[in-house]
């Protein structure tokens, strides 16, 4: 017997050999994606905190004229809160026979939140407050616009998951969608507090 035939292959010492796929396990993929989402949320948190710091520093100048807070903002807050709660219920699978409906309804409430924000921006503009009116108005449009942009990204994820469900695919990312929505709700409450306190 030759030396080459009697010596074991190196890759056979590991279960699965050289053909072992590190992405074969669904649990591995889920863990990696979840870790990536937490990193993304940490980056977005720093992003919004930097803008909030710029907001607080800029308001110390004499040309800062706070704009009146539209009451519609609180209605929009209830829509976003309801959307977040429904996403959580859908992710937890309770009640099981209505989880899919809860998931779709959560997305519809988020769409209503976007429509409500457009209405708020229209009311503010109709009152004579534009981006170029004063720095306070510019920051209001900037911060709420950035939040709405991230919400649209979440809605794109919601549409993708809805499509996969309709196509009969098994979906395991509803919990990550809910987590992202909870983050956007916390950011929104933080922004409301910032506007109210300043």
DOFI-886933 format. One record per residue (C-alpha): residue number from 1; residue in three letters; x, y, z. Coordinates in nm, 3 decimals. Example, Ala and Ser with C-alpha at 12.3 -4.5 7.8 and 13.67 -1.06 7.14 Angstrom:
BEGIN
@resi = 1, resn = ala, px = 1.230, py = -0.450, pz = 0.780
@resi = 2, resn = ser, px = 1.367, py = -0.106, pz = 0.714
This chain:
BEGIN
@resi = 1, resn = unk, px = 0.000, py = 0.000, pz = 0.000
@resi = 2, resn = unk, px = 0.142, py = 0.340, pz = -0.094
@resi = 3, resn = unk, px = 0.207, py = 0.619, pz = 0.156
@resi = 4, resn = unk, px = -0.047, py = 0.841, pz = -0.003
@resi = 5, resn = unk, px = -0.326, py = 0.586, pz = 0.023
@resi = 6, resn = unk, px = -0.253, py = 0.493, pz = 0.386
@resi = 7, resn = unk, px = -0.234, py = 0.847, pz = 0.526
@resi = 8, resn = unk, px = -0.566, py = 1.012, pz = 0.614
@resi = 9, resn = unk, px = -0.678, py = 1.328, pz = 0.437
@resi = 10, resn = unk, px = -0.649, py = 1.638, pz = 0.650
@resi = 11, resn = unk, px = -0.998, py = 1.760, pz = 0.573
@resi = 12, resn = unk, px = -1.149, py = 1.429, pz = 0.681
@resi = 13, resn = unk, px = -1.046, py = 1.495, pz = 1.040
@resi = 14, resn = unk, px = -1.326, py = 1.754, pz = 1.068
@resi = 15, resn = unk, px = -1.689, py = 1.639, pz = 1.052
@resi = 16, resn = unk, px = -1.819, py = 1.703, pz = 0.706
@resi = 17, resn = unk, px = -1.473, py = 1.733, pz = 0.549
@resi = 18, resn = unk, px = -1.381, py = 2.020, pz = 0.319
@resi = 19, resn = unk, px = -1.732, py = 2.031, pz = 0.180
@resi = 20, resn = unk, px = -1.878, py = 2.144, pz = 0.512
@resi = 21, resn = unk, px = -2.091, py = 2.452, pz = 0.456
@resi = 22, resn = unk, px = -2.057, py = 2.700, pz = 0.745
@resi = 23, resn = unk, px = -2.393, py = 2.853, pz = 0.642
@resi = 24, resn = unk, px = -2.579, py = 2.522, pz = 0.639
@resi = 25, resn = unk, px = -2.738, py = 2.574, pz = 0.978
@resi = 26, resn = unk, px = -3.039, py = 2.805, pz = 0.983
@resi = 27, resn = unk, px = -2.957, py = 2.884, pz = 1.345
@resi = 28, resn = unk, px = -2.611, py = 3.006, pz = 1.240
@resi = 29, resn = unk, px = -2.761, py = 3.235, pz = 0.977
@resi = 30, resn = unk, px = -3.019, py = 3.368, pz = 1.222
@resi = 31, resn = unk, px = -2.750, py = 3.441, pz = 1.483
@resi = 32, resn = unk, px = -2.531, py = 3.626, pz = 1.232
@resi = 33, resn = unk, px = -2.821, py = 3.834, pz = 1.096
@resi = 34, resn = unk, px = -2.942, py = 3.918, pz = 1.447
@resi = 35, resn = unk, px = -2.592, py = 4.028, pz = 1.549
@resi = 36, resn = unk, px = -2.570, py = 4.240, pz = 1.236
@resi = 37, resn = unk, px = -2.901, py = 4.404, pz = 1.319
@resi = 38, resn = unk, px = -2.787, py = 4.491, pz = 1.671
@resi = 39, resn = unk, px = -2.475, py = 4.651, pz = 1.525
@resi = 40, resn = unk, px = -2.690, py = 4.846, pz = 1.279
@resi = 41, resn = unk, px = -2.918, py = 4.969, pz = 1.558
@resi = 42, resn = unk, px = -2.614, py = 5.081, pz = 1.759
@resi = 43, resn = unk, px = -2.485, py = 5.279, pz = 1.460
@resi = 44, resn = unk, px = -2.828, py = 5.437, pz = 1.401
@resi = 45, resn = unk, px = -2.851, py = 5.529, pz = 1.769
@resi = 46, resn = unk, px = -2.519, py = 5.713, pz = 1.747
@resi = 47, resn = unk, px = -2.641, py = 5.875, pz = 1.423
@resi = 48, resn = unk, px = -2.954, py = 6.021, pz = 1.582
@resi = 49, resn = unk, px = -2.769, py = 6.122, pz = 1.899
@resi = 50, resn = unk, px = -2.522, py = 6.324, pz = 1.692
@resi = 51, resn = unk, px = -2.806, py = 6.509, pz = 1.521
@resi = 52, resn = unk, px = -2.974, py = 6.568, pz = 1.857
@resi = 53, resn = unk, px = -2.649, py = 6.712, pz = 1.992
@resi = 54, resn = unk, px = -2.626, py = 6.945, pz = 1.693
@resi = 55, resn = unk, px = -2.988, py = 7.046, pz = 1.758
@resi = 56, resn = unk, px = -2.917, py = 7.138, pz = 2.122
@resi = 57, resn = unk, px = -2.599, py = 7.330, pz = 2.036
@resi = 58, resn = unk, px = -2.766, py = 7.522, pz = 1.753
@resi = 59, resn = unk, px = -3.065, py = 7.632, pz = 1.963
@resi = 60, resn = unk, px = -2.837, py = 7.841, pz = 2.185
@resi = 61, resn = unk, px = -2.804, py = 8.104, pz = 1.913
@resi = 62, resn = unk, px = -3.027, py = 8.409, pz = 1.911
@resi = 63, resn = unk, px = -3.196, py = 8.336, pz = 1.577
@resi = 64, resn = unk, px = -3.364, py = 8.022, pz = 1.716
@resi = 65, resn = unk, px = -3.745, py = 8.060, pz = 1.701
@resi = 66, resn = unk, px = -3.929, py = 7.746, pz = 1.819
@resi = 67, resn = unk, px = -4.224, py = 7.648, pz = 1.605
@resi = 68, resn = unk, px = -4.561, py = 7.551, pz = 1.758
@resi = 69, resn = unk, px = -4.597, py = 7.178, pz = 1.814
@resi = 70, resn = unk, px = -4.883, py = 7.037, pz = 1.602
@resi = 71, resn = unk, px = -5.130, py = 6.823, pz = 1.797
@resi = 72, resn = unk, px = -5.123, py = 6.572, pz = 1.510
@resi = 73, resn = unk, px = -4.783, py = 6.457, pz = 1.632
@resi = 74, resn = unk, px = -4.949, py = 6.282, pz = 1.926
@resi = 75, resn = unk, px = -5.194, py = 6.105, pz = 1.696
@resi = 76, resn = unk, px = -4.903, py = 5.987, pz = 1.485
@resi = 77, resn = unk, px = -4.733, py = 5.866, pz = 1.802
@resi = 78, resn = unk, px = -5.033, py = 5.647, pz = 1.882
@resi = 79, resn = unk, px = -5.021, py = 5.502, pz = 1.529
@resi = 80, resn = unk, px = -4.653, py = 5.414, pz = 1.563
@resi = 81, resn = unk, px = -4.708, py = 5.271, pz = 1.911
@resi = 82, resn = unk, px = -4.994, py = 5.055, pz = 1.785
@resi = 83, resn = unk, px = -4.782, py = 4.939, pz = 1.492
@resi = 84, resn = unk, px = -4.499, py = 4.839, pz = 1.725
@resi = 85, resn = unk, px = -4.735, py = 4.645, pz = 1.955
@resi = 86, resn = unk, px = -4.892, py = 4.460, pz = 1.663
@resi = 87, resn = unk, px = -4.550, py = 4.368, pz = 1.522
@resi = 88, resn = unk, px = -4.455, py = 4.226, pz = 1.860
@resi = 89, resn = unk, px = -4.776, py = 4.022, pz = 1.882
@resi = 90, resn = unk, px = -4.719, py = 3.890, pz = 1.529
@resi = 91, resn = unk, px = -4.357, py = 3.801, pz = 1.608
@resi = 92, resn = unk, px = -4.458, py = 3.613, pz = 1.921
@resi = 93, resn = unk, px = -4.725, py = 3.424, pz = 1.725
@resi = 94, resn = unk, px = -5.007, py = 3.525, pz = 1.958
@resi = 95, resn = unk, px = -5.281, py = 3.465, pz = 1.881
@resi = 96, resn = unk, px = -5.149, py = 3.202, pz = 1.640
@resi = 97, resn = unk, px = -5.442, py = 3.203, pz = 1.397
@resi = 98, resn = unk, px = -5.431, py = 3.583, pz = 1.367
@resi = 99, resn = unk, px = -5.055, py = 3.648, pz = 1.366
@resi = 100, resn = unk, px = -5.047, py = 3.705, pz = 0.989
@resi = 101, resn = unk, px = -5.332, py = 3.955, pz = 1.007
@resi = 102, resn = unk, px = -5.159, py = 4.136, pz = 1.292
@resi = 103, resn = unk, px = -4.841, py = 4.157, pz = 1.085
@resi = 104, resn = unk, px = -5.025, py = 4.313, pz = 0.789
@resi = 105, resn = unk, px = -5.221, py = 4.550, pz = 1.012
@resi = 106, resn = unk, px = -4.898, py = 4.666, pz = 1.178
@resi = 107, resn = unk, px = -4.760, py = 4.765, pz = 0.838
@resi = 108, resn = unk, px = -5.080, py = 4.950, pz = 0.750
@resi = 109, resn = unk, px = -5.057, py = 5.153, pz = 1.072
@resi = 110, resn = unk, px = -4.699, py = 5.242, pz = 0.979
@resi = 111, resn = unk, px = -4.820, py = 5.361, pz = 0.641
@resi = 112, resn = unk, px = -5.081, py = 5.575, pz = 0.817
@resi = 113, resn = unk, px = -4.801, py = 5.718, pz = 1.033
@resi = 114, resn = unk, px = -4.615, py = 5.826, pz = 0.717
@resi = 115, resn = unk, px = -4.935, py = 5.983, pz = 0.582
@resi = 116, resn = unk, px = -4.984, py = 6.159, pz = 0.916
@resi = 117, resn = unk, px = -4.631, py = 6.296, pz = 0.901
@resi = 118, resn = unk, px = -4.694, py = 6.434, pz = 0.553
@resi = 119, resn = unk, px = -5.005, py = 6.602, pz = 0.690
@resi = 120, resn = unk, px = -4.809, py = 6.753, pz = 0.981
@resi = 121, resn = unk, px = -4.545, py = 6.889, pz = 0.744
@resi = 122, resn = unk, px = -4.823, py = 7.038, pz = 0.531
@resi = 123, resn = unk, px = -4.985, py = 7.204, pz = 0.834
@resi = 124, resn = unk, px = -4.653, py = 7.353, pz = 0.943
@resi = 125, resn = unk, px = -4.584, py = 7.487, pz = 0.594
@resi = 126, resn = unk, px = -4.936, py = 7.629, pz = 0.576
@resi = 127, resn = unk, px = -4.868, py = 7.816, pz = 0.902
@resi = 128, resn = unk, px = -4.572, py = 7.990, pz = 0.738
@resi = 129, resn = unk, px = -4.294, py = 7.775, pz = 0.880
@resi = 130, resn = unk, px = -4.062, py = 7.653, pz = 0.606
@resi = 131, resn = unk, px = -3.718, py = 7.495, pz = 0.606
@resi = 132, resn = unk, px = -3.556, py = 7.832, pz = 0.537
@resi = 133, resn = unk, px = -3.769, py = 8.021, pz = 0.792
@resi = 134, resn = unk, px = -3.541, py = 7.960, pz = 1.090
@resi = 135, resn = unk, px = -3.302, py = 7.690, pz = 1.218
@resi = 136, resn = unk, px = -3.562, py = 7.539, pz = 1.452
@resi = 137, resn = unk, px = -3.794, py = 7.463, pz = 1.162
@resi = 138, resn = unk, px = -3.508, py = 7.327, pz = 0.953
@resi = 139, resn = unk, px = -3.405, py = 7.090, pz = 1.231
@resi = 140, resn = unk, px = -3.765, py = 6.977, pz = 1.282
@resi = 141, resn = unk, px = -3.801, py = 6.883, pz = 0.917
@resi = 142, resn = unk, px = -3.455, py = 6.725, pz = 0.915
@resi = 143, resn = unk, px = -3.501, py = 6.505, pz = 1.223
@resi = 144, resn = unk, px = -3.857, py = 6.396, pz = 1.146
@resi = 145, resn = unk, px = -3.763, py = 6.343, pz = 0.782
@resi = 146, resn = unk, px = -3.469, py = 6.119, pz = 0.876
@resi = 147, resn = unk, px = -3.697, py = 5.920, pz = 1.103
@resi = 148, resn = unk, px = -3.954, py = 5.882, pz = 0.825
@resi = 149, resn = unk, px = -3.679, py = 5.769, pz = 0.587
@resi = 150, resn = unk, px = -3.577, py = 5.490, pz = 0.825
@resi = 151, resn = unk, px = -3.941, py = 5.398, pz = 0.863
@resi = 152, resn = unk, px = -3.969, py = 5.362, pz = 0.485
@resi = 153, resn = unk, px = -3.673, py = 5.123, pz = 0.497
@resi = 154, resn = unk, px = -3.864, py = 4.920, pz = 0.756
@resi = 155, resn = unk, px = -4.173, py = 4.924, pz = 0.533
@resi = 156, resn = unk, px = -3.963, py = 4.788, pz = 0.247
@resi = 157, resn = unk, px = -3.864, py = 4.499, pz = 0.474
@resi = 158, resn = unk, px = -4.230, py = 4.454, pz = 0.569
@resi = 159, resn = unk, px = -4.329, py = 4.434, pz = 0.201
@resi = 160, resn = unk, px = -4.055, py = 4.179, pz = 0.132
@resi = 161, resn = unk, px = -4.167, py = 3.959, pz = 0.419
@resi = 162, resn = unk, px = -4.531, py = 3.992, pz = 0.311
@resi = 163, resn = unk, px = -4.436, py = 3.883, pz = -0.039
@resi = 164, resn = unk, px = -4.247, py = 3.581, pz = 0.091
@resi = 165, resn = unk, px = -4.541, py = 3.481, pz = 0.309
@resi = 166, resn = unk, px = -4.781, py = 3.514, pz = 0.015
@resi = 167, resn = unk, px = -4.546, py = 3.302, pz = -0.197
@resi = 168, resn = unk, px = -4.560, py = 3.024, pz = 0.062
@resi = 169, resn = unk, px = -4.206, py = 3.063, pz = 0.196
@resi = 170, resn = unk, px = -4.123, py = 3.006, pz = 0.559
@resi = 171, resn = unk, px = -4.028, py = 3.336, pz = 0.719
@resi = 172, resn = unk, px = -3.817, py = 3.367, pz = 1.033
@resi = 173, resn = unk, px = -3.744, py = 3.740, pz = 1.023
@resi = 174, resn = unk, px = -4.068, py = 3.881, pz = 1.167
@resi = 175, resn = unk, px = -3.902, py = 3.914, pz = 1.507
@resi = 176, resn = unk, px = -3.621, py = 4.122, pz = 1.358
@resi = 177, resn = unk, px = -3.879, py = 4.340, pz = 1.184
@resi = 178, resn = unk, px = -4.053, py = 4.392, pz = 1.521
@resi = 179, resn = unk, px = -3.719, py = 4.476, pz = 1.686
@resi = 180, resn = unk, px = -3.650, py = 4.740, pz = 1.422
@resi = 181, resn = unk, px = -3.996, py = 4.889, pz = 1.479
@resi = 182, resn = unk, px = -3.942, py = 4.907, pz = 1.853
@resi = 183, resn = unk, px = -3.620, py = 5.096, pz = 1.784
@resi = 184, resn = unk, px = -3.799, py = 5.344, pz = 1.557
@resi = 185, resn = unk, px = -4.066, py = 5.395, pz = 1.824
@resi = 186, resn = unk, px = -3.799, py = 5.473, pz = 2.085
@resi = 187, resn = unk, px = -3.627, py = 5.715, pz = 1.845
@resi = 188, resn = unk, px = -3.960, py = 5.887, pz = 1.780
@resi = 189, resn = unk, px = -4.036, py = 5.923, pz = 2.152
@resi = 190, resn = unk, px = -3.685, py = 6.060, pz = 2.203
@resi = 191, resn = unk, px = -3.742, py = 6.319, pz = 1.929
@resi = 192, resn = unk, px = -4.079, py = 6.420, pz = 2.074
@resi = 193, resn = unk, px = -3.918, py = 6.468, pz = 2.414
@resi = 194, resn = unk, px = -3.641, py = 6.672, pz = 2.257
@resi = 195, resn = unk, px = -3.888, py = 6.901, pz = 2.082
@resi = 196, resn = unk, px = -4.105, py = 6.937, pz = 2.395
@resi = 197, resn = unk, px = -3.816, py = 7.014, pz = 2.632
@resi = 198, resn = unk, px = -3.649, py = 7.264, pz = 2.402
